[in-house]
Amino acid sequence: MRERKLRSDGDCSTKNPHEECFPVDHEITHLTKVRSEPSVKARKVIHPSGKMPIPTIKMLYGREANYTGRGRFSLADCSHVLGRYLPVNGPWFVDRMDSRAYVSQFSADGSLLVGGFQGSRIKIYDVDNGWALRKDIVAKSLRWTITDTTLSPDQRFLVYASMSPVLHIVNVGTAATESYANINEIHEGLVLSTDDDEDYSVGIFSVKFSTDGRELVAGSSDDSIYMYDLEANKVTSRILAHTSDVNTVTFADETGNIIYSGSDDSLCKVWDRRCLRERGRPAGILAGHVEGITFIDSRKDGWYFISNGKDQTIKLWDIRKMTSKDKWRRRKRLHWDYRWMEYPFEARRMKHPNDMSLATYQGHSVLQTLIRCYFSPQYSTGQKYIYTGSNDKCVYIFDVVTGAQVAKLAGHSSTVRDCSWHPYYPTLITSSWDCLIARWEFSGNDPDNILLTKTGRRNRARLYAD
């Protein structure tokens, strides 16, 4: 059912034909090891042979015997143990609607799950209460689909976007389970653009809360980035950022000063808000993709981020390698449309002549929709993996340092647009165009609810018939 080899300790290992390795002395290699491997002292005391990974039983014995003198696991110890138990079993049913599932995201603490569907619905599930429905939101002024959602840091408010110039904000802390826009609850409109041209209207592809919950950043189809101040209830700045749709924006870290953006012009750009008024230009540009960028995820350290591209690759970036000028214009685009065409065969070996990325990860498929990719959680994995949805109905997990494909999760019957790894547990959620939101875990004992089993697809057929 899945192209992986499962070892007895729970590790997954699959060779990637496009495997690419970093130089041994690259900084991110060492940062990843520091976060995901026990200290040198712990390795010497618990596992003198020096071989990695250290067996879980030895890690537990060392903790109970207090060999390291700490009396508990460090964060790196936790990552070392949990990082080998990947959420590869499943999928199990969470919810099914009658329209495509576009968004699936855990809250920062993992207590809530937000699911967004094409048919005007957003559902919030209580993860710690058996995935019970906490809030059922019927969206207002929806155009085409829910393109993105974002929860405020205090988890009181949710903002949703569609192919409309207006964001909507909902109080999700109210007692009512059902939330109908401006019928039983107010969905306040946050107007980003006043363009009323009937033939062209701004659409919002990406929206994110700032860490303090006071601002929103949004990427739009008018090639712009918008900053919205929630306290002042107005747009505070519009940046004409790219020469094509801005498909993705995100804050680099908790300060909120640095923003990353990615566009159909194939460029990633870095924006420093502290000097935007004076310069009006990006702090830097990163070239390497040869087709449009669908999503960006920050490592939250202010230096590294990854991007998913329509050239069927994920790239890892270090903003210290960026250039201040767009010196390298991209090649002439191929005559193809990713929404309904396969990526041209002759383009698969094309490389950017001045690729500034640190590494490239391949194997998944980025077609039809803005498929998303992420770093795995810091607490449970030390961010040693990258994972992504795919048009081939699967989820792929890659090793950050080696580029190896360590797992491939197959079970959906259509494109997996979004996925989210629980911040503390080996649980992963996927949202697919087969109208399903499903969960994957390291282990599970719920065979009556499984969507796809090794023996065939009878359970799936039964599920769709219900």
FENURVEN-V436730 format. One record per backbone hydrogen bond with DSSP energy under -1.0 kcal/mol. NH is the residue of the N-H (numbers start at 1). CO is the residue of the C=O. If there is no record, write none. Layout:
((NH/CO) (NH/CO))
This chain:
((4/2) (7/11) (10/7) (13/5) (19/16) (22/401) (26/23) (30/26) (31/27) (32/28) (33/29) (34/30) (35/31) (36/32) (37/33) (43/39) (44/40) (45/41) (46/42) (47/43) (50/47) (59/55) (60/56) (61/57) (62/58) (63/59) (64/60) (65/61) (67/62) (78/74) (79/75) (80/76) (81/77) (82/78) (83/79) (84/81) (85/82) (88/86) (89/441) (92/439) (93/449) (94/437) (95/437) (97/435) (101/432) (102/116) (103/116) (105/114) (107/112) (110/107) (113/125) (114/105) (115/123) (116/103) (117/121) (118/100) (120/118) (122/137) (123/115) (124/135) (125/113) (126/132) (127/111) (127/125) (129/126) (131/126) (134/124) (135/124) (136/177) (137/122) (138/179) (139/120) (145/143) (147/161) (148/161) (150/159) (152/157) (155/152) (158/170) (159/150) (160/168) (161/148) (163/143) (164/162) (167/190) (168/160) (169/188) (170/158) (172/156) (179/136) (181/138) (182/185) (183/180) (184/180) (185/180) (188/169) (190/167) (192/165) (204/162) (205/219) (206/219) (208/217) (210/215) (213/210) (216/228) (217/208) (218/226) (219/206) (220/224) (221/203) (225/239) (226/218) (227/237) (228/216) (229/234) (230/214) (233/229) (234/229) (236/227) (237/227) (239/225) (241/239) (242/223) (246/220) (248/262) (250/260) (252/258) (259/271) (260/250) (261/269) (262/248) (263/267) (264/245) (266/263) (268/286) (269/261) (270/284) (271/259) (273/257) (275/272) (279/275) (280/276) (283/270) (284/270) (285/323) (286/268) (293/263) (294/308) (295/308) (297/306) (299/304) (305/317) (306/297) (307/315) (308/295) (309/313) (310/292) (312/309) (314/361) (315/307) (316/359) (317/305) (319/303) (321/318) (322/319) (323/285) (327/325) (336/334) (340/337) (341/337) (347/344) (348/345) (350/347) (355/352) (356/287) (358/316) (361/314) (368/338) (369/367) (371/369) (372/417) (374/387) (376/385) (381/377) (382/378) (383/377) (386/398) (387/374) (388/396) (389/372) (391/365) (393/390) (395/409) (396/388) (397/407) (398/386) (399/404) (400/384) (403/399) (406/397) (407/397) (409/395) (416/390) (417/431) (418/431) (420/429) (422/427) (427/425) (428/440) (429/420) (430/438) (431/418) (432/436) (433/415) (435/432) (437/95) (438/430) (439/92) (440/428) (441/89) (442/426) (449/446) (451/91) (453/456) (456/453) (461/457) (462/458) (463/459) (464/460) (465/461) (466/462))
